[in-house]
Amino acid sequence: MTDRIVVTDYDFPDLSIESGVVDGAADVELRGEYARTPDEVIEAAEGADALLVQYAEITDAVFEALPDLRAVGRYGIGVDSIDLDAATAHGVPVVNVPDYCIEEVPTHTLALLLACVRKVPSYDRAIKGGEWDWTAGKPIRRFTGATLGLVGFGKLPRRLIELVEGFDLEILVYDPYVDAATVDAAGAETVDLDELLDRSRYVSVHAPLTDETRGLIDADALDRMREDAILINTARGPVVDYEALAVAVEAGDIAGAGLDVLPEEPPSTPPLDHDAIVYTPHVAFYSEESEETMRRTVTEDILGILGGSDPTNPVNDLDGN
């Protein structure tokens, strides 16, 4: 009997990498669709044994309507688009790719931060518009020796600490789920969120999107930040209250922001056009190498589960341990 893997949605040029993995397996069929909403997924994936998901929302209704599902794989690290409780209740393992962009996201975070600090996009636009004036970006503060606050302390911000080592930054960390000894070992200081916001010139968000972190950086949090502070978000858009951030930047309450993620992607209306905000289109994860690793790893994991193996990168615990 043939096992059916349905790719619910993808923005890759093709599914050649996934097909290359599946082609070596007997009695496995791979099919690509463009389904984003739960209803679209249910219609497109009827009879599927496994799903590969990029942006689609996988809700309890999807699990109810697709009783043959034996695995769901998410392209990437975050799994906030998948109802994990529903998956567990239906006995469906969910897997992700936790390590594929350990180099890319911290590098992009640093690139956004330096672009904001040195006002590179503003100078670029000015020169292309015929203006040659080095004073147009004033004031610019020295990067070396400043204080960097990390909201969340998983693998990505830990790698970021290594990347900024030569800048002699003071590193503060807020993460209630990481013990102080781990933070100390990385050369950083554990603080609560309020203290981090009070002290940091640069605040970089690395928290996953959960009920607890949604809107974590809200108007009150932004009000606590220094007027020379720069906020960087390469995590998930809804962790930051975007409307409050726009108000804070326009009012000069903070110095700027570098955003790779937004609450709505792509945004239905143009985001705030302000020289102090640098945007990129949720691309921090990307390099040719990381994309290939992501796609190959999650496909191999799904294929293994269908073949009777335990998940390599399980997200939910089906055994209740």
N, C-alpha and C positions, 0 to 999 in steps of 0.2 A: 504494500500500500504506500502511496506517495505522500510524503510530508510536505505541506505547503507553507512556505515562508512568504509573508506579504510585507513589503516595505511600504508603510502607510504614506510617507511623504519624504521628499529629499530635494535638495537644491544642488546636488552634484550633477556634472554633465551626463553621467550614465551610471549604471550599476556594474561596471566591469570588474571592480575589485570584489564585490560581493559574489558576482557570478563566478569569478575565478576560484573562490573558496568553495562554493556549492557544487561546482562542476566535478569536483573530485569525489563527491558523495553519491551513493546510489539512492535512487528513489526519493530525491528531494527536488522540489520545484520552487523557484524564486520568481516573484512577480512584483513589479513596482507600480504603485498607485500615487495619486495626488489627493489624499484625504486628510483634512486637518481637524474637522469637527467630529465629535463622537458619532453623530448620525452618518457622516460620510465614511468614517472608519468601519462602522458596522456593515454598511452596504458593500464597501470595497473588499472587506476581509472575510466575507462569509465562508465558513469552512476552513479557515486558516488554522494551522497548528502553532504558528509563531508569528510575532510581529517584530519588525524593525522600525523604530520610531525616531523621527528627527524633531518635529515640532508639534505633531498631532496630540490632541488631548485624549488620554486613555482613562475613561471614567468607569465607575461601577456598572453603568449601563452597557459599556462595551464588553466587559467580562461576562455580564449576564447574557448578552446576545451572541457571544462567541464561545460556546461551551467546549469546543475542541481545543482551545488555546492551551498550550503547554509551556510557553515561554514568551517573554517580552524583552526586547533589547533596546536600550536607548543609546543613540549616537551621542556620546558626550559624557560629562560627569553628572550634571544636575538631572534630577528625576522629578522635578516639581510638576511636570505635566502628566504624571502617571499617578493614579490613586493607588498607593502602595497598600493601604489597608484592604481595599477591594481585591487587589491582586492576591494578597495573602489569604483572604477569606475564600477565594476561589482556587487556592492551591497552585497559583501560577508564579513561578520564579521570575523576578525582574533583574536584569543585569545591565551594567553600564560599563564605561571605560574610564576608570579612575586616574590613570597615569599617563594618558596619551599626550597631554599638552603641558607637562610640567615645566618645560623650557619656554614655550610660546607665551602663555598668559603672564608670567612674571616679566618677561622681556617687553611685552606690549604695555603692561602697567607702567614700567619704568619709562618707556617711550612716551606715553601720554603725560606722565608727570613732568619729564624734562621739557616736553613741548609746551606745557602750560607755564612752567617756571621761566623758561627762556623766551616765551612768547613767539615761538617759531612760526605758527600759522599766521599770526597777525602781521609779522614782518614780511612773510611770503606774499600775502594778499596785497600789502601796501606796495611792495616793489613791482608786482605785476600790474598794479594800477598806476604806475608811474611815479611813486613817491619813494624817495631815498632819504630816510631820516632815522638815524639810530636812536634818537631821543623819543621817538613815537611810542616805544614800549615801556618807558619809565613809569613806575619804578620796577626794577628787577632785583630780587634779593639773591644773595649767594646761596647756592644749594648745599654746599658742603657744611657740615656741622649742624644742620637743622634737625628738627624732631619729626619723625615719621610715625604715625599711628596706624596700626593694622587692626581692622575690625574683622575678626576671624583669623584662625591660625592653623589652617590645614597645610597641605603640602605646597600649595602655590605661594602663599606669603612667606613660608620658610625658605623657599628658593629665592624669593625676592630679597630677603635679607642678605643672602650670599651675593647677589648681583650688585647690591649697593654698598658692599663692604668697604670699598675704597673711598667712599664719600664721608666716612666718619659721622654717620647719622646716629642720633639717639633714637632707639626703637622702643615704642610702646605697643603693648598688645592687649586687646580686649577679646576674650573668648572664654565664656563661663564653663566650657566643656574641656578645656585644656588646663592641666595642672601647672602651677607656677614653676616647678622644677624643669619642665619641658621648655617653657619660655626662657627661663634663665640660661639653660644649656645652649640656646640659640643666640645668646647675647642680648636679650631684650628684657623689658620690665613689664610685669603684669599689673594692669590698672583696671579700674572700672570704666565704663563708657564715658561718663561725665568727665573724669579726669583726662582721658585720652583726648576728648574734644577740646577741653580747656587748654591743653599743653601743646598739641600737635600743630605744626605749620602745614603738614601734609597728612591727609587722612585717606587711606586706601581701603576700600571695602572688598572683603573676600568671603563674606558670610553666605551660606546657602540660603535659598528662599524657602522659608517655613512660615507657619502661622506666627511664630515668635519673632521672626526677623522682618516680616512684611512691614514696610514703613518705619523701620528702625531709625533711619536717618530722616527725621521729620523736622517740622519747623522749629520745635524746641531744641533739637540736637543742633541744627544749623545755627540757631541763635547763640549757642554756647561756643561755637567755633570762633577762632581768631579772625580779625578782619583781613589778615594777610594769608589766611588758610586756603589751601587748594584741596578739593575733594576729587578722588579718583574712584570710579566704579567699573570694575571688570568682572563683577559677580553676576547679579541678576538685577534688572531694572527696578522691580517693585520694592527692593530693599530700601531704596531712596524715594522719598516723597518728591517727585519731579517738580510739581507745581511750587512747592515750598522752596526748592532749590533755585528755580528760575527767579522767584521773588528775591531771594537772598543775593543772587549774583547781580541782578539789576539794581538792587539797592546799595550794592557795595558792601554788604555785610560779610561776605567772604570774597576772596580775590579771584576765584575761578574754579573750573571743574574740567575734568577729562572723563568722558563717558563713552564706554564701548557698548553699554546696554541701556535700554529704555523700557519703561513700563509696557509699551505697546510696540511690537516690532513686526514689520516696519511701521513707523508712526503714521496715523491717518492724517495728521496735520503737521506742518513743518515745525520742528523743535525751535526753541528760542535761538534766534540768530544774534549771538553776542560774541564779541572778540575774546571774551574771557572763558568761553566754553569751547572745548575741542571735542569733536565727535568722531567716532569710527563705528562701522556698522556690524557690531557683534562679531568681530573678526579676531579677537585676542587669541582664540584657540588655534588659529590657522597657521600652518605651514604645509607645504606639500607632504613633508614627512609625517607630521602629526595627523593630517587628514587620512592618509593611507593607513596609519597605525590604528586609528579610531575605527575605521570601517572594517578593516580586516579582523581586528580583535573581537568586536561585538558579533560579527557574523560567525566567527569560529566558535564563540561561546554558545550562541544559539544552536548551531549545528551540533555541538557536543551534547547539549541538553536533549535535543531530539533523538540523539543516538544513545541516550541512557546515562551520560556522564553527569557528575555534579557541576553546578555553575562555577566558572572560574572567578567571576566578579559579581557575586550576589549582592543585591541591595536589600531585599526583604528576607526575613527569617521565617521559613515555613515550618521549622521545628519548634518555634516558640522559645528558643533559648536566649 
